[in-house]
Amino acid sequence: MTQHVLAAAGWLNQGVDGFFLWIKNLGIKLQAAKAARETVKELSSLSDSELSDIGIPRGQIRYLAQQHYEEIVNKNLKGWV
């Protein structure tokens, strides 16, 4: 009987841990999305000559924001690939 109780407690604990990990990942993705939106907003506010000075064509703004998003979300993978 004790073994069944301990097994059920282990499953419950795994479910709770999984839920909190999901919440943590959701927070990271929301933070990354906000950073990507701010990147688009700031770069879009620059003139073409200012963008040219820093070497960014206007058509790459959204691509760079997406790269920034991926960098934040996948920060834990740096050094492994």
C-alpha positions in Angstrom: 0.0 0.0 0.0 2.8 2.4 0.9 4.4 1.8 -2.5 1.2 2.9 -4.3 0.9 6.0 -2.2 4.5 6.9 -2.9 4.1 6.3 -6.6 1.0 8.5 -6.7 2.8 11.2 -4.8 5.7 11.0 -7.3 3.3 11.4 -10.3 1.7 14.3 -8.6 5.0 15.9 -7.9 6.1 15.5 -11.6 2.8 17.1 -12.7 3.3 20.1 -10.4 7.0 20.5 -11.5 5.9 20.3 -15.1 3.3 23.0 -14.6 5.7 25.4 -13.0 8.2 24.7 -15.8 5.5 25.6 -18.3 4.8 28.8 -16.4 8.5 29.7 -16.4 8.9 29.0 -20.1 5.8 31.1 -20.8 7.3 34.0 -18.9 10.5 33.7 -20.9 8.6 33.7 -24.2 6.5 36.7 -23.1 9.7 38.6 -22.2 11.3 37.7 -25.5 8.2 38.8 -27.5 8.3 42.1 -25.7 12.0 42.6 -26.5 11.3 41.7 -30.1 8.5 44.3 -30.3 10.7 46.9 -28.8 13.5 46.1 -31.2 11.1 46.6 -34.2 9.8 49.8 -32.7 13.2 51.3 -32.1 14.7 50.3 -35.4 11.7 51.3 -37.4 11.9 54.8 -35.8 15.3 55.3 -37.3 15.8 57.0 -40.7 17.1 55.2 -43.7 20.5 57.0 -43.4 20.8 56.1 -39.7 20.0 52.4 -40.5 22.6 52.6 -43.3 25.2 53.9 -40.8 24.8 50.9 -38.6 24.6 48.5 -41.6 21.0 47.4 -41.3 18.7 47.5 -44.4 15.1 48.4 -43.5 13.9 45.1 -44.8 15.9 43.2 -42.2 14.3 44.8 -39.1 11.7 42.1 -38.5 14.3 39.4 -39.2 16.7 40.9 -36.6 13.8 41.1 -34.1 13.1 37.4 -34.6 16.7 36.6 -34.1 16.7 38.6 -30.9 13.6 36.6 -29.8 15.2 33.3 -30.6 18.4 34.3 -28.7 16.4 35.1 -25.5 14.2 31.9 -25.7 17.1 29.6 -26.5 19.7 31.2 -24.2 20.1 27.9 -22.4 21.4 26.3 -25.6 24.5 28.5 -26.0 27.7 26.6 -26.0 26.1 23.3 -26.8 25.6 23.5 -30.5 
